[in-house]
Amino acid sequence: MRKLALSDEILLSIQQPARYIGGEINSVCKDPSSVDVRFAMCFPDVYDIGMSHLGIQILYDMLNKMPDVYCERVYSPWTDLDAIMREKHIPLFAIESQDPVKDFDILGITLQYEMCYTNILQILDLSGIPLHGSDRTWDDPIVIGGGPCAYNPEPIAEFFDLFYIGEGETAYRQLIDIYKDSRKNGESRETFLKRAAGVPGIYVPSLYEPEYHEDGTLKAFRPTCPEAPEKVVKQLVLDMTEAVYPEKPLVPFIKVTQDRVVLEIMRGCIRGCRFCQAGMIYRPVREKNVERLKDLAYKMLKNTGHEEISLSSLSSSDYRSLEELVRFLIEEFHGKGVNVSLPSLRIDAFSLDVMSKVQDVKKSSLTFAPEAGSQRLRDVINKGRTEEEILQGAADAFKGGWNRVKLYFMLGLPTETVEDMDGIALLSEKIAEEYYEIPKDQRNGKVQVVASTSFFVPKPFTPFQWARMSTKEEFLDKARVVNRKMKEMLNHKSLKYNWHEADVTVLEGVLARGDRRVAAVIEEAYRNGALYDAWSESFRNDIWMKAFETCGVDIDFYTTRERSLDELFPWDFIDTGVSKEFLKREWNNAVNGTVTPNCRERCSGCGVRRFGGGVCFEDQD
């Protein structure tokens, strides 16, 4: 029996003790004394969320296939255990061995969402690791961050030793070898960090220095030593078919957010929506071979016992072998107690035919993401959907037996007018009217159309990175416009409207677009009780507002301020492959309402062709 880090008394006093005991199916157990490097892979949120993250499953599998590395997992303790650990001085521990995180060589933290930043400080604090990289010694792990939020690492730069820019499958072997060599030769931590800066995709924040203009904007951002490159180039996997992928993914003991086998069919997106950061930073589109996916489906279902298999991508409908793959999954598994889940599909005749087969017992709601209420604004954001296509998809769905539709929109988009806001209610009404076009005896009960709006955040590396953001009051005013219009609709009893929290969006905007001066605010908020900010029941806006005031940091500087096209951004030292010239061109296209074709219709010269693979070279010898 393993010795657990928590006593029976503590485990029996907290929610979901299975979050902390490990021993799940397909978890890896090695003898720590038989490896050279111990790696703690952290998701800074509760276990239920972290266990659903595909990226950690991939890296866990990859690192544990290295004979000299033992990768274990660590998640944020929920608030009940957090209080007990502080009271009883219990150090944060890894799930597999139950050893303290501080004893590990490397702590890797995935950065999926800005609202998890205080949880990063919780992880470091409970582990007994100094919050600031500058205060750490060889007695502490090397702290490395990666994931989508690493594309602007500056607001959290001083809490990390390294950042990995790009996809994790490529450079870890080289980094680990340098770490081993550095320790073996008795080099200083600073020497190791300088050597690490030479690994493609590795950013060492302590080796760079920002300089500011009097107005607070960035004047320059320079490396302070010859080892650090002026530009850090993102790393990516070009051959998705041969890339490492877990055939034996971890299976949790408790229900988690996504309790299923996940097949990643491709990375990237051809669509080019101008608000979408993922669509830009994951370029170019790279597909996984359909035969490899069929093989993985067999093995993963067999090795997990899961009863559901889901396809993962930014836009599944754009996977060229989708029909072949879906037919295979339905024919092979659907009659054997395995449900097939197909997210990210465009609603068309093929998709509805497929969904009618996989949802034949209970037709759940269908999801459309028009993003904007008017065609004019959909053209501004380059969302390649016409109103006719949306209405036709809804009509076909209703004829197929569905009677619930979810619609996703954004408020606060550049150039938005009251007509665009009203358009959200008008489009919802038109969709409800499509249902009542069906003869009464053929309808499946009452129709329900649920429209939800999030508030727009202009993310780094998108054409909208120059856009101003709305204030909290402006966001709420926009939601009131939509809500009022919804109530005026003839079918208002069939329509439901939800909107996101405006104060959370404003904070997300600061954390997404901030520079190094924002770190003090994050630390101040954490020390005053901010934690689990992504959870509405835990979010305390008053703590954050006080932290901004205490630190003398102006929220509007990062959110509502207009930006010139020649402003230097805190993230401009990162090279994603997508050129700034292309983003400027797309910003101008947005202002003019000009639609840019998708990558398969025509190359728009975004710059990622130089990586030498993916959609840029499809069907070329």
Secondary structure, DSSP 8 states (H G I E B T S, - for coil): ----SS-HHHHTTSS-GGGTT---BT-----GGG-SEEEEEEESS-HHHHTT-HHHHHHHHHHHTSTTEEEEEEE---HHHHHHHHHHT---B-TTT--BGGGSSEEEEE---GGGHHHHHHHHHHHT--SSGGG--TTS-EEEEESGGGGS-GGGGGG-SEEE-B-TTTTHHHHHHHHHHHHHTT--HHHHHHHHTTSTTEE-GGGEEEEE-TTSSEEEEEESSTTS-SSEE-B--S-TTTS---SS--B-SS--SS-SEEEE-EES-SS--TT-HHHHHT-S-EE--HHHHHHHHHHHHHHH--SEEEEESS-GGG-TTHHHHHHHHHHHHGGGT-EEE--S---SHHHHHHHHHHTSS----EEEEEESSSHHHHHHTT----HHHHHHHHHHHHHTT--EEEEEEEES-TT--HHHHHHHHHHHHHHHHHHHTS-GGG--S--EEEEEEEE----TTSGGGGS----HHHHHHHHHHHHHHHHHSTTGGGEEEEE--HHHHHHHHHHHH--GGGHHHHHHHHHTT---TTSTTT--HHHHHHHHHHHT--HHHHTT----TT-B-TTTTEE-SS-HHHHHHHHHHHHTT-----TTT-----SGGGG--GGGGTT--
